[in-house]
Amino acid sequence: MWWLAGLSPRRRWYVGGMSALVAVIVLVVAGRFALARAGRDAGPAADQSTPGPVVLVPGYGGGTDGLAVLARRFERLGRRAVIVLPPGNGTGDLRKQADSLDRRVNALLRGGAPSVDVVGYSAGGVVTRLWARDHNGAHKARRIVTLGSPHQGADVSAAGAALSPGACPTACQQLVPDSPLLRGLGDRVGDSPEWMSVWTTRDQVVTPPESARLDGAINVVLQEICPDVRTGHDALPSDPLVGGLVLRALGSDLMTTPAPSDCASLRADGS
């Protein structure tokens, strides 16, 4: 380099050494990034024939009452069901909540589980998508169901961020429509694992309710299965129809789109 010619031998040695050190650091960082990416993309898809534990992911604020009802429905069928409590109060960074989910899933896999099925309720569905993308979840999960999840964001988060930014924690800000986190996730999931997104037209928390629509998933609107459904957002995990839908979606048979003719049998399954 011509500009080195004007430097003293000692300074040329120093500059050359620092340049070499920077080059090594760049190579190490690039190598780690490549390995991390390879880890996310590697591995076969989970075996569809062997259902493993069901992992349930709470929504914003971390409440678990409704998910506990759904967990008991699986346990009565002999399936292990695990509710993953989010770190803190469930209003922090959704990416850190995905990290916590991954630690619990890895513990189940180390314990002998062949894979996991995941149910993400409300913001827990967004956490599950982050986990699937960033933690090789597509190869750890057999099937994934989201319930009333704001995949496109929620108006209530936008209102909170605009009217009272100090009262809108990190997760609230991340759930604002068109937030950087949601733009990064996109509005589509891949073919593996199989996905189902369930929501109610009477949702008054995640608005508009169609924010739960997820391209690439089987999208299920409760009122299109049973027109008399009055279930709102909070009651989604404990609703018998939702219970029947989730039990069937995560069973041994292939995940299929339910029809109105399935209304009564789904409610009976989830009761």
ROZA-316196 format. One line per 4 residues: number of its first residue (from 1); their letters; for each residue y, z, x of N, C-alpha, C. Coordinates in nm, 2 decimals, always signed. Each point is the difference from the previous one (the first is absolute). Example, Ala and Ser with C-alpha at 12.3 -4.5 7.8 and 13.67 -1.06 7.14 Angstrom:
BEGIN
1) as) -0.57:+0.78:+1.32:+0.12:+0.00:-0.09:+0.12:+0.00:+0.09  +0.11:-0.07:-0.04:+0.11:+0.00:+0.09:+0.11:+0.08:-0.08;
//
This chain:
BEGIN
1) mwwl) -0.12:+0.00:+0.09:+0.12:+0.00:-0.09:+0.12:+0.00:+0.09  +0.10:-0.09:-0.03:+0.11:-0.02:+0.10:+0.09:+0.12:+0.01  +0.01:+0.08:-0.12:+0.09:+0.11:+0.01:-0.06:+0.12:+0.08  -0.13:+0.00:+0.04:-0.05:+0.10:+0.08:+0.04:-0.02:+0.15;
5) agls) +0.04:-0.12:+0.03:+0.03:-0.03:+0.14:+0.12:+0.08:+0.05  +0.09:+0.04:-0.09:+0.12:+0.07:+0.05:-0.02:+0.15:+0.00  -0.13:+0.05:-0.03:-0.02:+0.14:+0.00:-0.06:+0.04:+0.14  +0.02:+0.13:+0.03:-0.07:+0.06:+0.12:-0.15:+0.00:-0.02;
9) prrr) -0.07:+0.00:+0.11:-0.15:+0.01:-0.01:-0.05:+0.11:-0.08  +0.07:+0.12:+0.01:-0.05:+0.12:-0.08:+0.03:-0.02:-0.14  +0.12:-0.06:-0.04:+0.02:-0.02:-0.14:-0.08:-0.11:-0.06  -0.03:-0.11:+0.09:-0.10:-0.10:-0.05:-0.13:+0.06:-0.03;
13) wyvg) -0.05:+0.09:+0.08:-0.13:+0.06:-0.02:+0.00:+0.08:-0.13  +0.12:+0.08:-0.02:+0.01:+0.08:-0.12:+0.00:-0.09:-0.13  +0.08:-0.10:+0.00:+0.01:-0.09:-0.11:-0.14:-0.07:-0.03  -0.06:-0.04:+0.11:-0.13:-0.06:-0.02:-0.11:+0.09:-0.06;
17) gmsa) +0.01:+0.13:+0.05:-0.10:+0.09:-0.05:+0.02:+0.04:-0.14  +0.13:+0.01:-0.04:+0.03:+0.03:-0.14:-0.04:-0.11:-0.09  +0.02:-0.13:+0.04:-0.04:-0.11:-0.08:-0.15:+0.00:-0.02  -0.07:+0.03:+0.11:-0.15:+0.00:-0.01:-0.04:+0.11:-0.10;
21) lvav) +0.07:+0.12:+0.00:-0.04:+0.11:-0.08:+0.02:-0.04:-0.15  +0.12:-0.06:-0.03:+0.03:-0.05:-0.13:-0.11:-0.10:-0.05  -0.04:-0.09:+0.09:-0.10:-0.10:-0.04:-0.13:+0.07:-0.04  -0.04:+0.10:+0.08:-0.12:+0.08:-0.03:+0.01:+0.07:-0.14;
25) ivlv) +0.11:+0.06:-0.02:+0.02:+0.07:-0.13:-0.01:-0.10:-0.12  +0.06:-0.11:+0.02:+0.00:-0.11:-0.11:-0.15:-0.04:-0.02  -0.07:-0.02:+0.10:-0.14:-0.04:-0.01:-0.09:+0.11:-0.07  +0.03:+0.13:+0.04:-0.08:+0.11:-0.06:+0.03:+0.01:-0.15;
29) vagr) +0.13:-0.01:-0.04:+0.04:+0.01:-0.14:-0.06:-0.12:-0.08  +0.01:-0.12:+0.06:-0.06:-0.12:-0.07:-0.15:+0.02:-0.02  -0.06:+0.05:+0.10:-0.15:+0.02:+0.00:-0.04:+0.10:-0.11  +0.08:+0.11:-0.01:-0.03:+0.10:-0.10:+0.02:-0.06:-0.14;
33) fala) +0.11:-0.08:-0.02:+0.02:-0.06:-0.13:-0.11:-0.09:-0.04  -0.04:-0.08:+0.10:-0.11:-0.10:-0.03:-0.13:+0.08:-0.04  -0.03:+0.11:+0.07:-0.12:+0.08:-0.03:+0.01:+0.06:-0.14  +0.12:+0.05:-0.03:+0.02:+0.06:-0.13:-0.02:-0.10:-0.11;
37) ragr) +0.06:-0.12:+0.02:-0.01:-0.11:-0.10:-0.15:-0.04:-0.01  -0.07:-0.01:+0.11:-0.14:-0.04:-0.01:-0.08:+0.10:-0.07  +0.04:+0.13:+0.02:-0.07:+0.11:-0.07:+0.02:-0.01:-0.15  +0.12:-0.05:-0.05:+0.02:-0.01:-0.14:-0.08:-0.12:-0.06;
41) dagp) -0.01:-0.10:+0.08:-0.06:-0.12:-0.05:-0.16:-0.01:+0.02  -0.05:+0.09:+0.09:-0.14:-0.01:+0.03:-0.09:+0.07:-0.10  -0.13:-0.03:+0.01:-0.09:+0.07:-0.08:-0.04:-0.07:-0.13  -0.12:+0.02:-0.04:-0.05:-0.07:-0.13:+0.06:+0.07:-0.12;
45) aadq) +0.01:-0.07:-0.11:+0.04:+0.06:-0.13:-0.10:+0.11:-0.04  +0.04:+0.10:-0.07:-0.09:+0.10:-0.05:-0.11:-0.05:-0.09  -0.11:+0.06:+0.01:-0.12:-0.04:-0.08:+0.02:+0.03:-0.14  +0.00:-0.10:-0.09:+0.03:+0.02:-0.14:-0.11:+0.07:-0.07;
49) stpg) -0.12:+0.00:+0.06:-0.12:+0.05:-0.08:-0.01:+0.15:+0.01  +0.07:+0.06:+0.09:-0.02:+0.15:+0.02:+0.13:+0.07:-0.02  +0.03:+0.05:-0.12:+0.13:+0.07:-0.02:+0.00:+0.13:+0.08  +0.11:+0.03:+0.06:+0.02:+0.12:+0.08:+0.09:+0.10:-0.08;
53) pvvl) +0.06:+0.09:+0.07:+0.09:+0.10:-0.07:+0.12:-0.07:-0.06  +0.05:+0.06:-0.10:+0.12:-0.05:-0.06:+0.12:+0.09:+0.05  +0.10:-0.07:+0.05:+0.12:+0.07:+0.06:+0.11:-0.02:-0.10  +0.07:+0.10:-0.04:+0.10:-0.01:-0.10:+0.14:+0.04:+0.07;
57) vpgy) +0.10:-0.08:-0.02:+0.13:+0.02:+0.07:+0.10:+0.03:-0.10  +0.07:+0.12:+0.00:+0.10:+0.03:-0.09:+0.12:-0.08:+0.01  +0.09:+0.01:-0.10:+0.12:-0.07:-0.01:+0.12:+0.08:+0.06  +0.12:-0.04:-0.03:+0.12:+0.06:+0.06:+0.00:+0.15:-0.04;
61) gggt) +0.02:+0.09:+0.09:+0.00:+0.14:-0.02:-0.13:+0.07:+0.02  -0.11:-0.08:+0.00:-0.13:+0.05:+0.04:-0.07:+0.07:-0.11  +0.04:-0.01:-0.13:-0.08:+0.07:-0.11:-0.14:-0.05:-0.01  -0.09:+0.09:-0.03:-0.15:-0.04:+0.00:-0.07:+0.03:-0.13;
65) dgla) +0.07:+0.05:-0.10:-0.07:+0.04:-0.13:-0.08:-0.11:-0.06  +0.07:-0.12:-0.02:-0.06:-0.11:-0.06:-0.12:-0.05:+0.08  +0.03:-0.01:+0.13:-0.11:-0.05:+0.09:-0.12:+0.09:+0.00  +0.02:+0.13:-0.02:-0.11:+0.09:+0.00:-0.09:-0.03:-0.12;
69) vlar) +0.06:-0.04:-0.11:-0.08:-0.04:-0.12:-0.09:-0.12:+0.04  +0.06:-0.10:+0.06:-0.07:-0.12:+0.04:-0.11:+0.03:+0.10  +0.03:+0.09:+0.09:-0.09:+0.04:+0.11:-0.13:+0.06:-0.07  +0.02:+0.08:-0.10:-0.11:+0.07:-0.07:-0.09:-0.11:-0.07;
73) rfer) +0.06:-0.10:-0.05:-0.07:-0.11:-0.06:-0.10:-0.06:+0.10  +0.05:-0.03:+0.12:-0.09:-0.05:+0.10:-0.11:+0.10:+0.04  +0.04:+0.12:+0.01:-0.10:+0.11:+0.05:-0.11:+0.01:-0.10  +0.03:-0.01:-0.13:-0.11:+0.00:-0.10:-0.10:-0.11:+0.01;
77) lgrr) +0.04:-0.11:+0.07:-0.09:-0.11:+0.02:-0.07:+0.01:+0.14  +0.03:+0.11:+0.07:-0.07:+0.02:+0.13:+0.08:-0.06:+0.11  +0.12:-0.04:-0.02:+0.08:-0.06:+0.11:+0.09:+0.11:+0.06  +0.02:+0.00:+0.13:+0.09:+0.10:+0.06:+0.14:-0.06:-0.02;
81) aviv) +0.10:+0.09:-0.04:+0.13:-0.04:-0.03:+0.09:+0.10:+0.08  +0.10:-0.06:+0.08:+0.08:+0.08:+0.09:+0.15:-0.04:-0.03  +0.08:+0.10:-0.03:+0.14:-0.02:-0.02:+0.07:+0.03:+0.13  +0.08:-0.10:+0.05:+0.07:+0.02:+0.13:+0.14:+0.05:-0.02;
85) lppg) +0.03:+0.12:+0.03:+0.13:+0.06:-0.01:+0.09:-0.06:+0.10  +0.12:-0.05:-0.05:+0.09:-0.06:+0.10:+0.07:+0.10:+0.08  +0.05:-0.03:+0.12:+0.07:+0.10:+0.09:+0.13:+0.04:-0.07  +0.03:+0.13:+0.03:+0.13:+0.05:-0.06:-0.01:+0.01:-0.15;
89) ngtg) +0.10:-0.05:-0.07:+0.01:+0.01:-0.14:-0.03:-0.14:-0.07  -0.04:-0.09:+0.07:-0.04:-0.13:-0.05:+0.12:-0.09:-0.03  +0.12:+0.03:+0.06:+0.12:-0.08:-0.02:+0.04:-0.06:+0.14  -0.07:+0.03:+0.10:+0.03:-0.05:+0.13:-0.04:-0.15:+0.03;
93) dlrk) +0.01:-0.04:+0.12:-0.03:-0.14:+0.04:-0.14:-0.04:-0.05  +0.00:-0.11:-0.08:-0.13:-0.05:-0.05:-0.09:-0.04:+0.11  +0.05:-0.05:+0.11:-0.08:-0.04:+0.12:-0.07:+0.12:+0.06  +0.06:+0.12:+0.00:-0.06:+0.12:+0.05:-0.11:+0.05:-0.10;
97) qads) +0.03:-0.03:-0.13:-0.11:+0.03:-0.10:-0.12:-0.09:+0.02  +0.03:-0.12:+0.04:-0.12:-0.09:+0.03:-0.07:+0.05:+0.12  +0.07:+0.05:+0.10:-0.07:+0.06:+0.12:-0.09:+0.11:-0.04  +0.05:+0.09:-0.09:-0.08:+0.11:-0.05:-0.12:-0.05:-0.07;
101) ldrr) +0.02:-0.10:-0.09:-0.12:-0.06:-0.07:-0.10:-0.05:+0.10  +0.04:-0.07:+0.10:-0.09:-0.05:+0.10:-0.08:+0.11:+0.07  +0.06:+0.11:+0.03:-0.07:+0.11:+0.07:-0.11:+0.05:-0.09  +0.03:+0.01:-0.13:-0.11:+0.05:-0.09:-0.11:-0.10:-0.02;
105) vnal) +0.04:-0.13:-0.01:-0.11:-0.10:-0.01:-0.08:-0.01:+0.12  +0.06:+0.01:+0.12:-0.08:+0.00:+0.12:-0.10:+0.11:+0.01  +0.05:+0.12:-0.05:-0.09:+0.12:+0.00:-0.12:-0.03:-0.09  +0.02:-0.06:-0.11:-0.11:-0.03:-0.09:-0.10:-0.10:+0.06;
109) lrgg) +0.06:-0.10:+0.07:-0.09:-0.10:+0.06:-0.08:+0.06:+0.12  +0.07:+0.09:+0.07:-0.08:+0.06:+0.11:-0.11:+0.09:-0.05  +0.02:+0.05:-0.13:-0.10:+0.08:-0.06:-0.11:-0.07:-0.06  +0.00:-0.13:+0.01:-0.11:-0.08:-0.05:+0.02:-0.09:-0.12;
113) apsv) +0.12:+0.00:-0.05:+0.03:-0.08:-0.12:+0.00:-0.15:+0.05  -0.06:-0.09:-0.08:+0.00:-0.14:+0.04:+0.13:-0.07:-0.02  +0.08:+0.05:-0.09:+0.14:-0.05:-0.02:+0.06:+0.10:-0.10  +0.12:-0.04:-0.05:+0.06:+0.08:-0.10:+0.06:-0.09:-0.11;
117) dvvg) +0.01:+0.05:-0.12:+0.07:-0.06:-0.11:+0.13:+0.08:-0.01  +0.11:-0.07:-0.02:+0.13:+0.07:+0.00:+0.07:-0.02:-0.14  +0.06:+0.11:-0.05:+0.08:-0.01:-0.12:+0.14:+0.05:+0.03  +0.10:-0.08:-0.01:+0.14:+0.04:+0.03:+0.08:+0.01:-0.13;
121) ysag) +0.05:+0.12:-0.03:+0.07:+0.02:-0.12:+0.15:-0.01:+0.03  +0.08:-0.08:-0.07:+0.14:-0.01:+0.01:+0.04:-0.04:+0.14  +0.08:+0.08:+0.07:+0.04:-0.03:+0.14:-0.12:+0.00:+0.09  -0.11:+0.07:-0.04:-0.12:+0.00:+0.08:-0.06:-0.14:+0.01;
125) gvvt) +0.03:-0.09:-0.09:-0.05:-0.13:+0.01:+0.07:-0.08:+0.11  +0.13:+0.03:+0.02:+0.07:-0.06:+0.11:-0.05:+0.06:+0.13  -0.02:+0.13:+0.01:-0.06:+0.07:+0.11:-0.13:-0.07:+0.04  -0.09:-0.03:-0.10:-0.13:-0.06:+0.02:+0.02:-0.14:+0.06;
129) rlwa) +0.10:-0.07:-0.05:+0.02:-0.14:+0.06:+0.05:+0.01:+0.15  +0.08:+0.10:+0.03:+0.04:+0.02:+0.14:-0.12:+0.03:+0.08  -0.08:+0.09:-0.05:-0.13:+0.04:+0.07:-0.09:-0.12:+0.03  -0.02:-0.08:-0.11:-0.08:-0.12:+0.01:+0.05:-0.10:+0.11;
133) rdhn) +0.13:-0.01:+0.00:+0.06:-0.10:+0.10:+0.00:+0.06:+0.14  +0.04:+0.12:+0.02:+0.03:+0.06:+0.13:-0.11:+0.07:+0.07  -0.11:+0.04:-0.08:-0.11:+0.08:+0.05:-0.13:-0.06:-0.02  -0.01:-0.13:+0.00:-0.13:-0.07:-0.01:-0.07:+0.04:-0.13;
137) gahk) +0.08:+0.04:-0.10:-0.05:+0.04:-0.13:-0.08:-0.11:-0.07  +0.03:-0.12:+0.03:-0.07:-0.11:-0.07:-0.14:+0.00:+0.04  -0.04:+0.06:+0.11:-0.14:+0.01:+0.05:-0.06:+0.13:-0.02  +0.08:+0.10:-0.05:-0.05:+0.14:-0.03:-0.02:+0.02:-0.14;
141) arri) +0.08:-0.07:-0.08:-0.01:+0.01:-0.15:-0.09:-0.10:-0.06  -0.08:+0.04:-0.09:-0.09:-0.10:-0.08:+0.08:-0.06:-0.11  +0.07:+0.08:-0.08:+0.09:-0.04:-0.11:+0.12:+0.09:-0.01  +0.11:-0.05:-0.05:+0.12:+0.08:-0.02:+0.06:-0.03:-0.14;
145) vtlg) +0.04:+0.11:-0.07:+0.06:-0.01:-0.13:+0.13:+0.08:+0.01  +0.11:-0.06:-0.05:+0.13:+0.07:-0.01:+0.03:+0.02:-0.15  +0.07:+0.11:-0.03:+0.03:+0.04:-0.13:+0.15:+0.01:-0.01  +0.07:-0.08:-0.08:+0.14:+0.01:-0.02:+0.08:+0.00:+0.13;
149) sphq) -0.03:-0.08:+0.09:+0.06:+0.01:+0.13:+0.12:-0.10:+0.01  +0.11:+0.05:+0.06:+0.12:-0.09:+0.01:-0.01:-0.10:+0.12  -0.09:-0.09:-0.01:-0.01:-0.10:+0.11:+0.12:-0.08:+0.02  +0.08:-0.02:-0.10:+0.13:-0.07:+0.01:+0.12:+0.09:+0.00;
153) gadv) -0.03:+0.13:+0.01:+0.11:+0.10:+0.00:+0.02:+0.05:-0.14  +0.08:+0.11:-0.01:+0.03:+0.06:-0.13:+0.15:+0.02:-0.02  +0.05:-0.03:-0.13:+0.14:+0.01:-0.03:+0.05:+0.14:+0.02  -0.09:+0.11:-0.02:+0.05:+0.13:+0.01:+0.03:+0.04:+0.15;
157) saag) -0.07:-0.06:+0.09:+0.03:+0.02:+0.14:+0.13:-0.07:+0.04  +0.03:-0.12:-0.06:+0.12:-0.07:+0.03:+0.12:+0.08:-0.06  -0.02:+0.06:-0.12:+0.11:+0.08:-0.06:+0.02:+0.13:+0.09  -0.10:+0.06:+0.04:+0.01:+0.12:+0.08:+0.07:-0.03:+0.13;
161) aals) -0.04:-0.11:+0.07:+0.06:-0.03:+0.13:+0.15:-0.03:-0.02  +0.04:-0.07:-0.11:+0.13:-0.04:-0.02:+0.09:+0.12:-0.05  -0.05:+0.08:-0.09:+0.09:+0.10:-0.06:+0.00:+0.13:+0.08  -0.11:+0.03:+0.06:+0.00:+0.13:+0.08:-0.09:-0.02:+0.12;
165) pgac) +0.05:-0.07:+0.11:-0.09:-0.03:+0.11:-0.06:+0.13:+0.07  +0.07:+0.11:-0.01:-0.05:+0.12:+0.06:-0.12:+0.06:-0.07  -0.01:-0.04:-0.13:-0.12:+0.05:-0.08:-0.11:-0.10:+0.00  +0.01:-0.11:+0.07:-0.10:-0.10:+0.01:-0.07:+0.00:+0.13;
169) ptac) -0.11:+0.08:+0.02:-0.07:+0.01:+0.13:-0.05:-0.13:+0.05  -0.07:+0.00:+0.11:-0.04:-0.12:+0.07:-0.09:-0.08:-0.09  -0.10:+0.06:-0.07:-0.09:-0.08:-0.08:+0.07:-0.06:-0.12  +0.10:+0.07:-0.05:+0.08:-0.05:-0.11:+0.08:-0.13:+0.05;
173) qqlv) +0.06:+0.01:+0.12:+0.07:-0.12:+0.05:-0.10:-0.11:+0.03  -0.12:+0.03:+0.04:-0.10:-0.11:+0.03:-0.05:-0.07:-0.12  +0.02:+0.07:-0.12:-0.05:-0.06:-0.13:+0.11:-0.07:-0.07  +0.12:-0.01:+0.06:+0.11:-0.08:-0.07:-0.05:-0.15:+0.01;
177) pdsp) +0.02:-0.07:-0.11:-0.04:-0.15:+0.00:+0.07:-0.07:+0.12  -0.08:-0.08:+0.07:+0.04:-0.08:+0.11:+0.04:+0.08:+0.12  -0.06:+0.13:+0.01:+0.03:+0.08:+0.12:-0.07:-0.07:+0.12  +0.04:+0.03:+0.12:-0.07:-0.06:+0.12:-0.15:+0.03:+0.00;
181) llrg) -0.04:+0.12:-0.05:-0.15:+0.03:+0.00:-0.07:-0.09:-0.10  +0.05:-0.02:-0.12:-0.06:-0.08:-0.10:+0.00:-0.15:+0.04  +0.11:-0.04:+0.06:+0.01:-0.14:+0.05:-0.11:-0.03:+0.10  -0.02:+0.10:+0.09:-0.10:-0.01:+0.11:-0.14:-0.01:-0.06;
185) lgdr) -0.02:+0.07:-0.11:-0.14:+0.00:-0.06:-0.02:-0.13:-0.08  +0.11:-0.06:-0.05:-0.02:-0.12:-0.08:-0.06:+0.03:-0.14  -0.03:-0.10:-0.08:-0.05:+0.03:-0.13:-0.14:-0.06:-0.03  -0.07:-0.01:+0.11:-0.14:-0.05:-0.01:-0.09:+0.07:+0.09;
189) vgds) -0.13:+0.02:-0.05:-0.10:+0.06:+0.08:-0.11:-0.11:+0.03  -0.08:+0.03:+0.11:-0.10:-0.10:+0.04:-0.12:+0.01:-0.09  -0.10:-0.08:+0.04:-0.13:-0.01:-0.08:-0.09:+0.12:+0.03  +0.02:+0.07:+0.11:-0.09:+0.11:+0.03:+0.09:+0.12:+0.05;
193) pewm) -0.03:+0.11:-0.06:-0.09:+0.03:-0.11:+0.05:-0.05:-0.13  -0.09:+0.02:-0.11:+0.04:-0.04:-0.13:+0.11:+0.10:-0.05  +0.10:-0.05:-0.07:+0.11:+0.09:-0.05:+0.01:-0.01:-0.16  +0.03:+0.11:-0.06:+0.04:-0.01:-0.14:+0.13:+0.09:-0.02;
197) svwt) +0.09:-0.06:-0.08:+0.12:+0.08:-0.03:+0.01:+0.02:-0.15  +0.02:+0.12:-0.04:+0.00:+0.04:-0.14:+0.13:+0.06:-0.03  +0.06:-0.04:-0.12:+0.12:+0.07:-0.04:+0.02:-0.01:-0.15  +0.09:+0.08:-0.05:+0.03:+0.01:-0.14:+0.14:-0.06:-0.03;
201) trdq) +0.02:-0.07:-0.11:+0.13:-0.05:-0.04:+0.09:+0.12:-0.05  -0.06:+0.12:-0.02:+0.08:+0.12:-0.04:+0.04:+0.08:+0.12  -0.01:-0.05:+0.12:+0.04:+0.07:+0.12:+0.16:+0.02:+0.00  +0.04:+0.12:+0.00:+0.15:+0.03:+0.00:+0.04:+0.05:+0.13;
205) vvtp) -0.09:+0.01:+0.10:+0.04:+0.04:+0.14:+0.01:-0.11:+0.09  -0.11:-0.08:+0.01:+0.00:-0.13:+0.08:+0.05:-0.11:-0.09  +0.13:-0.03:+0.01:+0.05:-0.10:-0.09:+0.07:-0.11:+0.09  -0.01:-0.12:-0.04:-0.08:-0.05:-0.11:-0.15:+0.02:+0.03;
209) pesa) -0.09:+0.02:-0.11:-0.14:+0.03:+0.02:-0.07:-0.12:+0.08  +0.06:-0.12:-0.01:-0.06:-0.12:+0.06:+0.01:+0.01:+0.16  +0.08:+0.10:+0.04:+0.00:+0.02:+0.15:-0.13:+0.04:+0.06  -0.10:+0.04:-0.09:-0.13:+0.03:+0.05:-0.09:-0.13:+0.02;
213) rldg) +0.05:-0.11:-0.04:-0.07:-0.13:+0.02:-0.02:-0.03:+0.14  -0.12:-0.03:+0.04:-0.04:-0.02:+0.14:-0.07:-0.14:+0.01  +0.06:-0.09:+0.07:-0.07:-0.13:+0.01:-0.12:+0.01:+0.09  -0.11:-0.06:-0.04:-0.13:+0.01:+0.08:-0.09:+0.11:-0.06;
217) ainv) +0.06:+0.08:-0.09:-0.09:+0.11:-0.06:-0.03:-0.04:-0.14  -0.10:+0.07:-0.06:-0.02:-0.01:-0.14:+0.10:+0.09:-0.07  +0.09:-0.06:-0.08:+0.11:+0.07:-0.06:-0.04:+0.03:-0.14  +0.01:+0.13:-0.04:-0.05:+0.05:-0.13:+0.11:+0.07:-0.07;
221) vlqe) +0.05:-0.05:-0.11:+0.10:+0.07:-0.09:-0.08:+0.07:-0.11  +0.01:+0.13:-0.01:-0.08:+0.08:-0.09:+0.01:-0.05:-0.14  +0.13:-0.04:-0.04:+0.01:-0.04:-0.14:-0.06:-0.14:-0.03  -0.03:-0.07:+0.10:-0.08:-0.13:-0.02:-0.15:+0.03:-0.02;
225) icpd) -0.04:+0.12:+0.04:-0.14:+0.03:-0.03:-0.02:+0.08:-0.13  +0.09:+0.10:-0.02:+0.00:+0.08:-0.12:+0.14:+0.00:-0.05  +0.04:-0.08:-0.10:+0.14:-0.01:-0.04:+0.06:+0.13:-0.05  -0.08:+0.10:-0.04:+0.06:+0.12:-0.05:+0.03:+0.11:+0.11;
229) vrtg) -0.01:-0.04:+0.13:+0.02:+0.09:+0.10:+0.15:+0.05:+0.01  +0.02:+0.13:+0.00:+0.13:+0.06:+0.01:+0.02:+0.07:+0.13  -0.09:-0.01:+0.09:+0.01:+0.07:+0.13:+0.12:-0.04:+0.08  +0.07:+0.11:+0.05:+0.11:-0.03:+0.09:-0.04:+0.02:+0.15;
233) hdal) +0.10:+0.01:+0.09:-0.03:+0.00:+0.14:-0.08:+0.13:+0.04  +0.05:+0.11:-0.04:-0.06:+0.13:+0.04:-0.15:+0.01:-0.04  -0.03:-0.05:-0.11:-0.14:+0.01:-0.05:-0.10:-0.10:+0.04  +0.05:-0.09:+0.09:-0.09:-0.11:+0.04:-0.13:+0.05:+0.06;
237) psdp) +0.00:+0.09:+0.10:-0.13:+0.04:+0.07:-0.10:+0.07:-0.09  +0.05:+0.07:-0.11:-0.08:+0.08:-0.09:-0.04:-0.07:-0.12  +0.06:-0.12:-0.03:-0.03:-0.07:-0.12:-0.15:-0.06:+0.00  -0.07:+0.02:-0.12:-0.14:-0.04:+0.00:-0.02:-0.15:+0.02;
241) lvgg) +0.09:-0.09:-0.05:-0.01:-0.14:+0.03:+0.02:-0.03:+0.14  +0.10:+0.06:+0.07:+0.02:-0.02:+0.14:-0.13:+0.05:+0.08  -0.05:+0.12:-0.05:-0.12:+0.05:+0.07:-0.11:-0.10:-0.01  -0.03:-0.06:-0.12:-0.10:-0.10:-0.01:+0.02:-0.12:+0.08;
245) lvlr) +0.13:-0.04:+0.01:+0.03:-0.12:+0.08:-0.03:+0.03:+0.15  +0.04:+0.12:+0.05:-0.02:+0.03:+0.14:-0.15:+0.02:+0.03  -0.07:+0.07:-0.08:-0.14:+0.02:+0.02:-0.07:-0.13:+0.01  +0.03:-0.09:-0.09:-0.07:-0.13:+0.00:+0.04:-0.08:+0.12;
249) algs) +0.13:+0.00:+0.03:+0.05:-0.08:+0.12:-0.07:+0.04:+0.13  -0.02:+0.13:+0.01:-0.06:+0.05:+0.12:-0.15:+0.03:+0.00  -0.06:-0.06:-0.10:-0.15:+0.02:-0.02:-0.07:-0.10:+0.09  -0.13:-0.01:-0.03:-0.09:-0.09:+0.08:+0.01:-0.14:-0.03;
253) dlmt) +0.04:-0.03:-0.13:+0.02:-0.14:-0.04:+0.13:-0.06:+0.06  +0.01:-0.13:-0.01:+0.12:-0.07:+0.05:+0.12:+0.04:-0.08  +0.11:+0.01:+0.07:+0.13:+0.03:-0.07:+0.04:-0.13:-0.08  +0.02:+0.02:-0.13:+0.03:-0.11:-0.09:+0.12:+0.04:-0.08;
257) tpap) +0.06:-0.11:-0.06:+0.12:+0.02:-0.09:-0.05:+0.05:-0.14  +0.04:+0.12:-0.04:-0.04:+0.05:-0.14:+0.06:-0.08:-0.11  -0.06:+0.00:-0.11:+0.04:-0.08:-0.12:+0.03:+0.10:-0.12  +0.07:-0.04:-0.10:+0.02:+0.08:-0.12:-0.13:+0.05:-0.06;
261) sdca) -0.11:-0.08:+0.01:-0.13:+0.04:-0.05:-0.06:+0.12:+0.07  +0.06:+0.04:+0.12:-0.05:+0.11:+0.08:+0.07:+0.13:-0.04  +0.10:+0.00:-0.09:+0.08:+0.11:-0.03:-0.08:+0.13:-0.03  -0.09:-0.01:-0.10:-0.07:+0.12:-0.04:-0.09:+0.05:+0.11;
265) slra) -0.07:-0.09:+0.07:-0.10:+0.04:+0.10:+0.07:+0.06:+0.12  +0.12:-0.05:+0.03:+0.07:+0.06:+0.12:+0.05:+0.14:-0.04  +0.05:+0.02:-0.12:+0.05:+0.13:-0.04:-0.12:+0.10:+0.00  -0.12:-0.05:-0.05:-0.11:+0.09:+0.00:-0.05:+0.04:+0.14;
269) dgs) +0.01:-0.10:+0.09:-0.04:+0.03:+0.14:+0.09:+0.10:+0.06  +0.13:-0.01:-0.03:+0.10:+0.09:+0.06:+0.02:+0.13:-0.07  -0.07:+0.02:-0.11:+0.02:+0.13:-0.07:-0.07:+0.11:+0.06;
//
